[in-house]
Amino acid sequence: MAFWRRGRRHERAGFTLYGQAVAAARRPFFYDVLAVPDTLDGRFDLVGLHVALIIRRLRHDREPGPALAQAVFDAMFSDMDINLRELGVGDMSVGKKVRAMWEAFHGRARTYEAALDAGDADALTVALARNVWRGGAAPRAAELAAIAIASDAALARQALAGFAAGEVAFPPPETLAGNDA
């Protein structure tokens, strides 16, 4: 029983952080101004971007950073499982679909992290255009990249204790983008 409790110690904070990433990703600015497709895929990609930024912030920190990062990841894919079931996906195929989503998220997160580590806004812009807009017209991808870079910096300044308490503050995207809105 002690092992079970230890493994779930950060579960509540993970779900809360994930919920805040979802709320940040659902800001109308992304869809109304940046023209991110307001579809299941578009939402998945923005949620994934925000979750990837939280995980990036936590992964290389001292404990409980890595455990919190895992809890956020677990919360995301628990939610994806529930959402697929609510959408009527059959039990036999939910696992396959969640795995495909996990693989997509993992690949995107690695690509975004590499671009952020390198300080390469152009590479991040290309990755976001390819993923968020599925390679279609993405005239505002550079703005989304700028928002992601600024959000990454803002998260880096936030105390680990806040994350451990389930608190994360994503800056409002409309204050970060060089836009006319």
C-alpha positions as CSV (number, residue, x, y, z in Angstrom):
1,M,0.0,0.0,0.0
2,A,2.8,2.4,0.8
3,F,4.3,2.0,-2.7
4,W,0.9,2.7,-4.3
5,R,0.5,5.9,-2.3
6,R,4.1,7.0,-3.0
7,G,3.5,6.5,-6.8
8,R,0.4,8.6,-6.6
9,R,1.7,11.3,-4.3
10,H,1.7,14.0,-7.0
11,E,-1.4,12.8,-8.8
12,R,-3.6,15.7,-7.6
13,A,-1.0,18.3,-8.5
14,G,-0.5,16.6,-11.9
15,F,-4.2,16.7,-12.7
16,T,-4.4,20.3,-11.6
17,L,-1.4,21.4,-13.7
18,Y,-2.8,19.5,-16.7
19,G,-6.1,21.2,-16.2
20,Q,-4.4,24.6,-16.2
21,A,-2.5,23.6,-19.4
22,V,-5.9,22.8,-21.0
23,A,-7.4,26.1,-19.9
24,A,-4.4,28.0,-21.3
25,A,-4.6,26.1,-24.6
26,R,-8.3,26.8,-24.9
27,R,-7.9,30.6,-24.8
28,P,-10.0,32.0,-27.7
29,F,-7.0,34.1,-28.9
30,F,-5.3,31.0,-30.3
31,Y,-8.4,30.1,-32.4
32,D,-9.8,33.5,-33.2
33,V,-6.6,35.5,-33.8
34,L,-3.9,32.9,-34.7
35,A,-6.4,30.8,-36.6
36,V,-5.4,27.5,-35.0
37,P,-8.0,25.0,-36.2
38,D,-10.7,24.6,-33.6
39,T,-10.8,20.9,-34.2
40,L,-9.9,17.8,-32.1
41,D,-6.5,17.8,-33.8
42,G,-5.9,21.6,-33.2
43,R,-7.0,21.3,-29.6
44,F,-4.8,18.3,-29.1
45,D,-1.8,20.1,-30.5
46,L,-2.3,23.2,-28.3
47,V,-2.9,21.2,-25.2
48,G,0.2,19.1,-26.1
49,L,2.3,22.2,-26.5
50,H,1.3,23.6,-23.1
51,V,1.8,20.2,-21.4
52,A,5.2,19.9,-23.1
53,L,6.2,23.2,-21.8
54,I,5.3,22.2,-18.2
55,I,7.0,18.9,-18.5
56,R,10.1,20.6,-20.0
57,R,10.2,22.9,-16.9
58,L,9.9,20.1,-14.4
59,R,11.9,17.2,-15.9
60,H,15.3,18.5,-15.2
61,D,14.6,20.0,-11.9
62,R,15.2,18.5,-8.5
63,E,12.6,16.3,-6.8
64,P,9.7,16.5,-7.0
65,G,10.1,17.9,-10.5
66,P,10.5,14.7,-12.5
67,A,7.7,13.0,-10.5
68,L,5.4,16.0,-11.2
69,A,6.3,15.9,-14.9
70,Q,5.3,12.2,-14.9
71,A,2.1,13.1,-13.1
72,V,1.2,15.7,-15.6
73,F,1.9,13.3,-18.5
74,D,-0.2,10.6,-16.8
75,A,-3.1,13.1,-16.3
76,M,-3.0,14.1,-19.9
77,F,-3.3,10.5,-21.2
78,S,-5.8,9.5,-18.6
79,D,-7.9,12.4,-19.9
80,M,-7.3,11.4,-23.5
81,D,-8.5,7.9,-22.7
82,I,-11.7,9.2,-21.1
83,N,-12.4,11.6,-23.9
84,L,-12.0,8.9,-26.6
85,R,-14.5,6.8,-24.7
86,E,-16.9,9.7,-24.4
87,L,-16.6,10.2,-28.1
88,G,-17.8,6.6,-28.6
89,V,-14.5,5.0,-29.5
90,G,-14.8,1.3,-28.8
91,D,-13.0,-0.3,-25.9
92,M,-10.9,-2.5,-28.2
93,S,-9.4,0.5,-30.1
94,V,-9.0,3.0,-27.3
95,G,-5.6,1.7,-26.3
96,K,-4.3,1.8,-29.9
97,K,-5.6,5.4,-30.3
98,V,-4.1,6.5,-27.0
99,R,-0.8,5.0,-28.0
100,A,-0.8,6.8,-31.3
101,M,-1.6,10.0,-29.4
102,W,1.3,9.3,-27.0
103,E,3.7,8.8,-29.9
104,A,2.5,12.0,-31.6
105,F,2.9,14.0,-28.3
106,H,6.3,12.5,-27.6
107,G,7.6,13.3,-31.1
108,R,6.3,16.9,-30.9
109,A,7.6,17.5,-27.4
110,R,11.1,16.3,-28.4
111,T,11.1,18.5,-31.4
112,Y,9.8,21.6,-29.5
113,E,12.3,21.0,-26.7
114,A,15.2,20.7,-29.2
115,A,14.2,24.0,-30.8
116,L,13.8,25.7,-27.5
117,D,17.2,24.3,-26.2
118,A,18.9,25.6,-29.4
119,G,17.1,29.0,-29.2
120,D,15.9,28.3,-32.7
121,A,12.7,30.2,-33.2
122,D,12.6,29.3,-36.9
123,A,12.8,25.5,-36.2
124,L,10.0,25.9,-33.6
125,T,7.9,27.9,-36.1
126,V,8.4,25.1,-38.8
127,A,7.5,22.4,-36.3
128,L,4.4,24.2,-35.1
129,A,3.2,24.9,-38.6
130,R,3.6,21.3,-39.5
131,N,1.9,20.0,-36.4
132,V,-0.7,22.5,-35.4
133,W,-1.8,23.5,-38.9
134,R,-1.0,20.0,-40.3
135,G,1.4,21.6,-42.9
136,G,-1.4,23.8,-44.3
137,A,-1.3,27.6,-44.4
138,A,0.1,28.8,-41.1
139,P,0.6,32.6,-41.4
140,R,0.7,33.0,-37.7
141,A,2.9,30.1,-36.8
142,A,5.8,32.5,-35.9
143,E,3.6,34.2,-33.4
144,L,2.7,30.9,-31.8
145,A,6.4,30.1,-31.6
146,A,7.1,33.5,-30.0
147,I,4.3,32.7,-27.4
148,A,5.8,29.3,-26.7
149,I,9.3,30.8,-26.3
150,A,8.0,33.5,-23.9
151,S,5.8,31.0,-22.0
152,D,8.8,28.7,-21.6
153,A,10.8,31.6,-20.1
154,A,7.9,32.5,-17.8
155,L,7.6,28.9,-16.6
156,A,11.4,28.7,-15.9
157,R,11.0,31.7,-13.6
158,Q,8.2,30.1,-11.6
159,A,9.1,28.3,-8.3
160,L,9.0,24.6,-8.1
161,A,7.0,24.8,-4.9
162,G,4.2,26.4,-6.9
163,F,4.2,23.5,-9.4
164,A,4.2,21.0,-6.5
165,A,1.1,22.8,-5.1
166,G,-0.6,22.5,-8.6
167,E,0.0,26.1,-9.6
168,V,1.3,27.2,-13.0
169,A,0.8,30.6,-14.6
170,F,0.9,30.8,-18.4
171,P,1.1,34.4,-19.5
172,P,-1.9,35.5,-21.6
173,P,-1.0,34.8,-25.2
174,E,-2.4,38.1,-26.4
175,T,0.3,39.9,-24.4
176,L,3.1,37.9,-25.9
177,A,2.3,37.9,-29.6
178,G,3.3,40.6,-32.0
179,N,-0.2,40.9,-33.3
180,D,-2.7,43.5,-34.4
181,A,-5.4,42.2,-32.1
